[in-house]
C-alpha cells in the first residue's frame, strides 16, 4: 500500500467518523425537539419529538361528544398521522444536513 492510498484511506475514515458523530448529535437533538400538528380546526393537537415519538395529545372539550365518538377518533388519528409525517420530513431534512447531503441507504 503506497503512501497515497494510505492517506486517502485515513482521510476517508476521518470523514466517516465525522458523519457518525454528526448523526449521533442530530439524533440526540431530534429527540429533544417538539413538533405540533392539529386536526378538526385545532380541536385536537398532537405534539411529537423530532423522531416521531408522540409526547402529548390535547383534546378540546367541545369536540367530545358521547354520541359521536367515531368523529373524535378520526380527528385524533388525523392529528397523530400529521404530526408523525411532520416528524419524518423534519428528521429526513436534519439527517441530510448531518451527512452533508450524502445518501446513505437505510439510514432514514
KELUM-643526 format. One record per residue: residue number from 1; residue in one letter; chain; z, y, x of N, C-alpha, C in turn. Coordinates in nm, 4 decimals. Layout:
<pts>
+-----+---+---+----------+----------+----------+----------+----------+----------+----------+----------+----------+
!   k ! r ! c !      nc3 !      nc2 !      nc1 !     cac3 !     cac2 !     cac1 !      cc3 !      cc2 !      cc1 !
+-----+---+---+----------+----------+----------+----------+----------+----------+----------+----------+----------+
! NUM ! a ! A !        Z !        Y !        X !        Z !        Y !        X !        Z !        Y !        X !
...
+-----+---+---+----------+----------+----------+----------+----------+----------+----------+----------+----------+
</pts>
This chain:
<pts>
+-----+---+---+----------+----------+----------+----------+----------+----------+----------+----------+----------+
!   k ! r ! c !      nc3 !      nc2 !      nc1 !     cac3 !     cac2 !     cac1 !      cc3 !      cc2 !      cc1 !
+-----+---+---+----------+----------+----------+----------+----------+----------+----------+----------+----------+
!   1 ! x ! A !   0.0000 !  -0.1174 !   0.0856 !   0.0000 !   0.0000 !   0.0000 !   0.0000 !   0.1227 !   0.0895 !
!   2 ! x ! A !  -0.1021 !   0.2057 !   0.0707 !  -0.1148 !   0.3255 !   0.1520 !  -0.0208 !   0.4342 !   0.1052 !
!   3 ! x ! A !  -0.0039 !   0.5392 !   0.1879 !   0.0875 !   0.6479 !   0.1529 !   0.0448 !   0.7222 !   0.0263 !
!   4 ! x ! A !  -0.0854 !   0.7305 !   0.0020 !  -0.1332 !   0.7999 !  -0.1171 !  -0.0944 !   0.7239 !  -0.2431 !
!   5 ! x ! A !  -0.1140 !   0.5915 !  -0.2398 !  -0.0810 !   0.5093 !  -0.3556 !   0.0699 !   0.5115 !  -0.3815 !
!   6 ! x ! A !   0.1493 !   0.5017 !  -0.2763 !   0.2953 !   0.5052 !  -0.2908 !   0.3421 !   0.6384 !  -0.3462 !
!   7 ! x ! A !   0.2821 !   0.7479 !  -0.3010 !   0.3181 !   0.8810 !  -0.3506 !   0.2807 !   0.8986 !  -0.4961 !
!   8 ! x ! A !   0.1661 !   0.8435 !  -0.5349 !   0.1206 !   0.8518 !  -0.6729 !   0.2139 !   0.7729 !  -0.7640 !
!   9 ! x ! A !   0.2539 !   0.6552 !  -0.7192 !   0.3452 !   0.5736 !  -0.7993 !   0.4798 !   0.6439 !  -0.8161 !
!  10 ! x ! A !   0.5273 !   0.7053 !  -0.7083 !   0.6552 !   0.7771 !  -0.7147 !   0.6445 !   0.8935 !  -0.8132 !
!  11 ! x ! A !   0.5336 !   0.9669 !  -0.8075 !   0.5139 !   1.0806 !  -0.8965 !   0.5061 !   1.0332 !  -1.0421 !
!  12 ! x ! A !   0.4349 !   0.9240 !  -1.0651 !   0.4235 !   0.8686 !  -1.1993 !   0.5599 !   0.8236 !  -1.2512 !
!  13 ! x ! A !   0.6374 !   0.7584 !  -1.1677 !   0.7706 !   0.7127 !  -1.2062 !   0.8601 !   0.8314 !  -1.2416 !
!  14 ! x ! A !   0.8512 !   0.9377 !  -1.1643 !   0.9301 !   1.0581 !  -1.1932 !   0.8905 !   1.1183 !  -1.3274 !
!  15 ! x ! A !   0.7602 !   1.1184 !  -1.3570 !   0.7133 !   1.1718 !  -1.4855 !   0.7641 !   1.0861 !  -1.6013 !
!  16 ! x ! A !   0.7595 !   0.9559 !  -1.5840 !   0.8068 !   0.8642 !  -1.6882 !   0.9565 !   0.8859 !  -1.7115 !
!  17 ! x ! A !   1.0325 !   0.9011 !  -1.6057 !   1.1760 !   0.9233 !  -1.6195 !   1.2042 !   1.0558 !  -1.6905 !
!  18 ! x ! A !   1.1247 !   1.1580 !  -1.6604 !   1.1416 !   1.2876 !  -1.7251 !   1.1127 !   1.2768 !  -1.8752 !
!  19 ! x ! A !   1.0066 !   1.2047 !  -1.9100 !   0.9731 !   1.1853 !  -2.0510 !   1.0859 !   1.1094 !  -2.1206 !
!  20 ! x ! A !   1.1410 !   1.0072 !  -2.0571 !   1.2513 !   0.9308 !  -2.1153 !   1.3722 !   1.0202 !  -2.1397 !
!  21 ! x ! A !   1.4018 !   1.1070 !  -2.0455 !   1.5138 !   1.1997 !  -2.0611 !   1.4871 !   1.2967 !  -2.1761 !
!  22 ! x ! A !   1.3650 !   1.3472 !  -2.1832 !   1.3280 !   1.4382 !  -2.2920 !   1.3411 !   1.3696 !  -2.4273 !
!  23 ! x ! A !   1.2972 !   1.2441 !  -2.4351 !   1.3047 !   1.1696 !  -2.5606 !   1.4493 !   1.1473 !  -2.6031 !
!  24 ! x ! A !   1.5339 !   1.1110 !  -2.5090 !   1.6753 !   1.0881 !  -2.5402 !   1.7403 !   1.2174 !  -2.5890 !
!  25 ! x ! A !   1.7109 !   1.3275 !  -2.5227 !   1.7661 !   1.4572 !  -2.5628 !   1.7151 !   1.4956 !  -2.7015 !
!  26 ! x ! A !   1.5878 !   1.4751 !  -2.7265 !   1.5294 !   1.5095 !  -2.8561 !   1.5904 !   1.4249 !  -2.9669 !
!  27 ! x ! A !   1.6097 !   1.2963 !  -2.9436 !   1.6719 !   1.2089 !  -3.0437 !   1.8119 !   1.2588 !  -3.0783 !
!  28 ! x ! A !   1.8864 !   1.2982 !  -2.9766 !   2.0214 !   1.3497 !  -2.9983 !   2.0166 !   1.4791 !  -3.0807 !
!  29 ! x ! A !   1.9244 !   1.5673 !  -3.0463 !   1.9099 !   1.6926 !  -3.1200 !   1.8691 !   1.6664 !  -3.2649 !
!  30 ! x ! A !   1.7756 !   1.5742 !  -3.2851 !   1.7307 !   1.5407 !  -3.4210 !   1.8460 !   1.4901 !  -3.5073 !
!  31 ! x ! A !   1.9339 !   1.4121 !  -3.4482 !   2.0476 !   1.3577 !  -3.5228 !   2.1410 !   1.4690 !  -3.5699 !
!  32 ! x ! A !   2.1390 !   1.5839 !  -3.5020 !   2.2266 !   1.6951 !  -3.5383 !   2.1585 !   1.8009 !  -3.6241 !
!  33 ! x ! A !   2.0286 !   1.7884 !  -3.6463 !   1.9568 !   1.8853 !  -3.7285 !   1.9710 !   1.8506 !  -3.8760 !
!  34 ! x ! A !   1.9563 !   1.9526 !  -3.9604 !   1.9667 !   1.9328 !  -4.1051 !   1.8402 !   1.9877 !  -4.1707 !
!  35 ! x ! A !   1.7773 !   1.9039 !  -4.2532 !   1.6597 !   1.9428 !  -4.3293 !   1.6920 !   1.9226 !  -4.4767 !
!  36 ! x ! A !   1.6360 !   2.0082 !  -4.5606 !   1.6695 !   2.0052 !  -4.7020 !   1.5428 !   1.9991 !  -4.7869 !
!  37 ! x ! A !   1.5499 !   1.9245 !  -4.8954 !   1.4405 !   1.9188 !  -4.9923 !   1.5032 !   1.9149 !  -5.1314 !
!  38 ! x ! A !   1.4284 !   1.9651 !  -5.2284 !   1.4817 !   1.9633 !  -5.3640 !   1.3728 !   1.9220 !  -5.4625 !
!  39 ! x ! A !   1.4171 !   1.8863 !  -5.5817 !   1.3258 !   1.8474 !  -5.6898 !   1.3846 !   1.8986 !  -5.8205 !
!  40 ! x ! A !   1.3014 !   1.8962 !  -5.9229 !   1.3478 !   1.9405 !  -6.0537 !   1.3819 !   2.0882 !  -6.0552 !
!  41 ! x ! A !   1.3027 !   2.1672 !  -5.9840 !   1.3293 !   2.3108 !  -5.9809 !   1.4597 !   2.3450 !  -5.9122 !
!  42 ! x ! A !   1.5000 !   2.2637 !  -5.8164 !   1.6232 !   2.2884 !  -5.7418 !   1.7459 !   2.2245 !  -5.8045 !
!  43 ! x ! A !   1.7256 !   2.1455 !  -5.9088 !   1.8395 !   2.0817 !  -5.9751 !   1.9002 !   1.9683 !  -5.8913 !
!  44 ! x ! A !   1.8167 !   1.9078 !  -5.8062 !   1.8645 !   1.8033 !  -5.7146 !   1.8215 !   1.8431 !  -5.5743 !
!  45 ! x ! A !   1.9170 !   1.8458 !  -5.4830 !   1.8893 !   1.8807 !  -5.3441 !   1.9387 !   1.7678 !  -5.2550 !
!  46 ! x ! A !   1.8557 !   1.7315 !  -5.1574 !   1.8912 !   1.6264 !  -5.0628 !   1.8858 !   1.6856 !  -4.9227 !
!  47 ! x ! A !   1.9885 !   1.6574 !  -4.8446 !   1.9958 !   1.7020 !  -4.7059 !   1.9896 !   1.5782 !  -4.6178 !
!  48 ! x ! A !   1.8993 !   1.5825 !  -4.5195 !   1.8855 !   1.4731 !  -4.4227 !   1.8976 !   1.5310 !  -4.2827 !
!  49 ! x ! A !   1.9231 !   1.4427 !  -4.1863 !   1.9158 !   1.4896 !  -4.0490 !   1.7725 !   1.4702 !  -3.9996 !
!  50 ! x ! A !   1.7471 !   1.5108 !  -3.8771 !   1.6120 !   1.5059 !  -3.8231 !   1.5556 !   1.3664 !  -3.8049 !
!  51 ! x ! A !   1.6398 !   1.2649 !  -3.8134 !   1.5906 !   1.1281 !  -3.8033 !   1.5701 !   1.0643 !  -3.9400 !
!  52 ! x ! A !   1.5988 !   1.1397 !  -4.0476 !   1.5753 !   1.0903 !  -4.1823 !   1.6959 !   1.0280 !  -4.2495 !
!  53 ! x ! A !   1.8110 !   1.0342 !  -4.1872 !   1.9324 !   0.9800 !  -4.2476 !   1.9806 !   1.0763 !  -4.3557 !
!  54 ! x ! A !   2.0019 !   1.0243 !  -4.4765 !   2.0483 !   1.1076 !  -4.5874 !   2.1950 !   1.1431 !  -4.5631 !
!  55 ! x ! A !   2.2225 !   1.2749 !  -4.5635 !   2.3577 !   1.3242 !  -4.5388 !   2.4280 !   1.3698 !  -4.6665 !
!  56 ! x ! A !   2.3514 !   1.4315 !  -4.7562 !   2.4108 !   1.4852 !  -4.8788 !   2.3101 !   1.4770 !  -4.9938 !
!  57 ! x ! A !   2.3629 !   1.4604 !  -5.1135 !   2.2833 !   1.4745 !  -5.2356 !   2.3648 !   1.5642 !  -5.3277 !
!  58 ! x ! A !   2.3028 !   1.6740 !  -5.3691 !   2.3683 !   1.7679 !  -5.4602 !   2.2934 !   1.7641 !  -5.5936 !
!  59 ! x ! A !   2.3684 !   1.7469 !  -5.7020 !   2.3093 !   1.7406 !  -5.8349 !   2.3724 !   1.8495 !  -5.9212 !
!  60 ! x ! A !   2.2888 !   1.9348 !  -5.9745 !   2.3354 !   2.0410 !  -6.0627 !   2.3822 !   1.9798 !  -6.1947 !
!  61 ! x ! A !   2.4967 !   2.0219 !  -6.2456 !   2.5492 !   1.9635 !  -6.3701 !   2.4523 !   1.9738 !  -6.4876 !
!  62 ! x ! A !   2.3677 !   2.0774 !  -6.4890 !   2.2752 !   2.0953 !  -6.6004 !   2.1731 !   1.9822 !  -6.6122 !
!  63 ! x ! A !   2.1448 !   1.9135 !  -6.5021 !   2.0434 !   1.8088 !  -6.5047 !   2.1009 !   1.6743 !  -6.5504 !
!  64 ! x ! A !   2.2320 !   1.6665 !  -6.5609 !   2.2965 !   1.5414 !  -6.6015 !   2.2971 !   1.5320 !  -6.7538 !
!  65 ! x ! A !   2.2114 !   1.4447 !  -6.8042 !   2.2002 !   1.4220 !  -6.9490 !   2.2187 !   1.2724 !  -6.9739 !
!  66 ! x ! A !   2.3313 !   1.2340 !  -7.0337 !   2.3568 !   1.0918 !  -7.0566 !   2.2476 !   1.0236 !  -7.1398 !
!  67 ! x ! A !   2.1714 !   1.1031 !  -7.2152 !   2.0651 !   1.0463 !  -7.2975 !   1.9324 !   1.0350 !  -7.2224 !
!  68 ! x ! A !   1.9287 !   1.0859 !  -7.0994 !   1.8048 !   1.0797 !  -7.0206 !   1.8360 !   1.0528 !  -6.8733 !
!  69 ! x ! A !   1.9029 !   0.9425 !  -6.8489 !   1.9405 !   0.9039 !  -6.7127 !   1.8156 !   0.8784 !  -6.6280 !
!  70 ! x ! A !   1.7124 !   0.8272 !  -6.6900 !   1.5888 !   0.7973 !  -6.6171 !   1.5305 !   0.9223 !  -6.5517 !
!  71 ! x ! A !   1.5349 !   1.0351 !  -6.6201 !   1.4838 !   1.1601 !  -6.5641 !   1.5648 !   1.2004 !  -6.4405 !
!  72 ! x ! A !   1.6959 !   1.1855 !  -6.4470 !   1.7814 !   1.2173 !  -6.3325 !   1.7497 !   1.1240 !  -6.2154 !
!  73 ! x ! A !   1.7327 !   0.9975 !  -6.2428 !   1.6991 !   0.9021 !  -6.1367 !   1.5665 !   0.9389 !  -6.0712 !
!  74 ! x ! A !   1.4676 !   0.9725 !  -6.1515 !   1.3369 !   1.0115 !  -6.0974 !   1.3468 !   1.1383 !  -6.0132 !
!  75 ! x ! A !   1.4274 !   1.2337 !  -6.0580 !   1.4433 !   1.3592 !  -5.9848 !   1.5126 !   1.3364 !  -5.8515 !
!  76 ! x ! A !   1.6166 !   1.2540 !  -5.8513 !   1.6866 !   1.2213 !  -5.7262 !   1.5918 !   1.1490 !  -5.6310 !
!  77 ! x ! A !   1.5178 !   1.0537 !  -5.6818 !   1.4239 !   0.9787 !  -5.5994 !   1.3184 !   1.0714 !  -5.5387 !
!  78 ! x ! A !   1.2663 !   1.1637 !  -5.6184 !   1.1655 !   1.2578 !  -5.5680 !   1.2230 !   1.3448 !  -5.4565 !
!  79 ! x ! A !   1.3458 !   1.3914 !  -5.4716 !   1.4087 !   1.4752 !  -5.3686 !   1.4341 !   1.3956 !  -5.2406 !
!  80 ! x ! A !   1.4785 !   1.2722 !  -5.2553 !   1.5034 !   1.1868 !  -5.1378 !   1.3736 !   1.1607 !  -5.0630 !
!  81 ! x ! A !   1.2689 !   1.1262 !  -5.1358 !   1.1400 !   1.0995 !  -5.0716 !   1.0877 !   1.2232 !  -4.9987 !
!  82 ! x ! A !   1.1005 !   1.3393 !  -5.0600 !   1.0547 !   1.4642 !  -4.9983 !   1.1348 !   1.4948 !  -4.8717 !
!  83 ! x ! A !   1.2643 !   1.4756 !  -4.8774 !   1.3491 !   1.5019 !  -4.7605 !   1.3142 !   1.4080 !  -4.6456 !
!  84 ! x ! A !   1.2940 !   1.2823 !  -4.6746 !   1.2601 !   1.1849 !  -4.5710 !   1.1214 !   1.2147 !  -4.5131 !
!  85 ! x ! A !   1.0277 !   1.2540 !  -4.5978 !   0.8941 !   1.2902 !  -4.5489 !   0.9019 !   1.4109 !  -4.4560 !
!  86 ! x ! A !   0.9835 !   1.5093 !  -4.4921 !   1.0025 !   1.6261 !  -4.4054 !   1.0600 !   1.5842 !  -4.2712 !
!  87 ! x ! A !   1.1587 !   1.4953 !  -4.2752 !   1.2226 !   1.4500 !  -4.1515 !   1.1228 !   1.3756 !  -4.0627 !
!  88 ! x ! A !   1.0398 !   1.2900 !  -4.1214 !   0.9403 !   1.2154 !  -4.0433 !   0.8409 !   1.3099 !  -3.9766 !
!  89 ! x ! A !   0.7944 !   1.4076 !  -4.0534 !   0.6996 !   1.5037 !  -3.9975 !   0.7639 !   1.5847 !  -3.8849 !
!  90 ! x ! A !   0.8852 !   1.6293 !  -3.9095 !   0.9575 !   1.7075 !  -3.8093 !   0.9841 !   1.6236 !  -3.6839 !
!  91 ! x ! A !   1.0238 !   1.4994 !  -3.7044 !   1.0516 !   1.4102 !  -3.5922 !   0.9248 !   1.3873 !  -3.5100 !
!  92 ! x ! A !   0.8121 !   1.3670 !  -3.5767 !   0.6858 !   1.3473 !  -3.5059 !   0.6496 !   1.4676 !  -3.4208 !
!  93 ! x ! A !   0.6687 !   1.5874 !  -3.4772 !   0.6396 !   1.7096 !  -3.4018 !   0.7308 !   1.7221 !  -3.2802 !
!  94 ! x ! A !   0.8584 !   1.6957 !  -3.3008 !   0.9549 !   1.7080 !  -3.1899 !   0.9283 !   1.6042 !  -3.0807 !
!  95 ! x ! A !   0.8899 !   1.4839 !  -3.1196 !   0.8618 !   1.3799 !  -3.0209 !   0.7353 !   1.4123 !  -2.9434 !
!  96 ! x ! A !   0.6356 !   1.4703 !  -3.0106 !   0.5140 !   1.5141 !  -2.9399 !   0.5503 !   1.6157 !  -2.8327 !
!  97 ! x ! A !   0.6396 !   1.7089 !  -2.8678 !   0.6850 !   1.8082 !  -2.7707 !   0.7571 !   1.7412 !  -2.6542 !
!  98 ! x ! A !   0.8427 !   1.6443 !  -2.6867 !   0.9237 !   1.5780 !  -2.5835 !   0.8390 !   1.4977 !  -2.4862 !
!  99 ! x ! A !   0.7256 !   1.4445 !  -2.5341 !   0.6405 !   1.3641 !  -2.4464 !   0.5309 !   1.4467 !  -2.3816 !
! 100 ! x ! A !   0.5327 !   1.5767 !  -2.4088 !   0.4294 !   1.6630 !  -2.3510 !   0.2930 !   1.6354 !  -2.4095 !
! 101 ! x ! A !   0.2902 !   1.5849 !  -2.5331 !   0.1636 !   1.5582 !  -2.6012 !   0.1071 !   1.4203 !  -2.5740 !
! 102 ! x ! A !   0.1774 !   1.3382 !  -2.4951 !   0.1297 !   1.2030 !  -2.4693 !   0.1458 !   1.1189 !  -2.5953 !
! 103 ! x ! A !   0.0502 !   1.0370 !  -2.6241 !   0.0588 !   0.9474 !  -2.7377 !   0.1121 !   0.8138 !  -2.6880 !
! 104 ! x ! A !   0.2288 !   0.7774 !  -2.7360 !   0.2913 !   0.6514 !  -2.6946 !   0.2989 !   0.5620 !  -2.8173 !
! 105 ! x ! A !   0.2125 !   0.4603 !  -2.8275 !   0.2076 !   0.3736 !  -2.9449 !   0.3435 !   0.3108 !  -2.9753 !
! 106 ! x ! A !   0.3798 !   0.3121 !  -3.1025 !   0.5031 !   0.2502 !  -3.1463 !   0.6271 !   0.3354 !  -3.1284 !
! 107 ! x ! A !   0.6118 !   0.4550 !  -3.0722 !   0.7282 !   0.5390 !  -3.0463 !   0.7791 !   0.6032 !  -3.1738 !
! 108 ! x ! A !   0.6863 !   0.6534 !  -3.2570 !   0.7268 !   0.7183 !  -3.3815 !   0.6124 !   0.7143 !  -3.4795 !
+-----+---+---+----------+----------+----------+----------+----------+----------+----------+----------+----------+
</pts>
